[in-house]
Amino acid sequence: MSFKFKIDKSEVLRYLNTDEDFNDQIINTLIAEATEELKEIINFRYIYKKFPIQITKNCVDIKNTTLCLRGKSIIKHLKNSSEVFLMAATLGNQVDKRISYYEKTSITKSMILDACATTAIEEACDHVEEEIKKKVFAAGKKNITFRYSPGYGDLDIKIQKEFLKVLNAPKKIGLTASKYNLLMPAKSVTAIIGVIGKNGYLNKEEQKNKNDNSFEEKNCRFCRLYKECKLRKKGVYCGARK
């Protein structure tokens, strides 16, 4: 598809655990080169579909499918929704292959290209989310939730294969999951977006959590996903309890 990637350098540095004001000419050059190289090999593909849901005590039932989202965090996340969008996006196999190639020839280039690719897939997902939001608004709805992926909080990553099957993602965009439920290609994302009727992008509780730094200390420190959690880095609390 004709989406122009920006690949924000500050985000790349963040994924490299480096300060935004970091200034090393060699690293800056490698990031610039990796960014251009990545843009040439990305094959961005995505798919999404809307489903009605029914929330029970123990799960979110995706109606007209065999998919059931279990966990307190996803139930809390979708408590104001009656519909959801399931989405999947990928940068394609060539990105994985190029990162693997550099792992054998230059670990520094591999790490930088990996960080650029992570930045790119998040940018791609932001684009998909914005497209979904426009459709939601056009349909007269008021809002959407932020993206919530299998593996966040207590939503088990084991649902990946069924999630992809429901979207027909293997056939539509070439996205599959390994026996360990890791996405293939690796630079890919699956996510759930709830359709809600509240004003403001985040509901009141989410906004409170976003502004409450103590939330991280109280509820995130003991999460198995603490170090790599994309939500925490955005300042958003997923709702799971330790």
C-alpha angles and dihedrals in degrees: 000000000000101000115140112220119215099185099202111230092214089058091048090053090049091055087049088054090242129134117260091238092053108135119191116144095211094050092043090053092048091050091050091049093046091049093055093042091051094050089057096055103036115116099188113197130164144172135190137176136187123235135178114240138205118206118211131176093273108026151011107248113212098213121229089023138076091241120115121178109214125194141078092250097058092042089054092045093054099035092115095044133092094177136036138194116224110205138183129186135177140183092213138245098289092069092056091047093051093049090049090050092054091047085068098041108028122007090192092056089045093054093046094047089048091053091047090051092049089051090048096051091049089050089049092051090050087056092051091046091052090050090051091047091054090052091048092051091045089055090056097256119135107221155343135228123242119269115282119192135198106269095037114122109331096332101122117238087215089086091071097099094047090044091055092044092055089054093041084231096157090062100032101046105003094250119146139159129237125233086267090055094249115145119250117234088041096217092071137105137208119194147167122228119189123215109224138175101221128111117250128040092263121041117242096266093048090049090051090050091048091056096041109087091186089067090074092051093047101041113014107048095079097042115117088227095050098117098046100030109134092195094056090050088055090051095250125131114217097209100245120134125223 
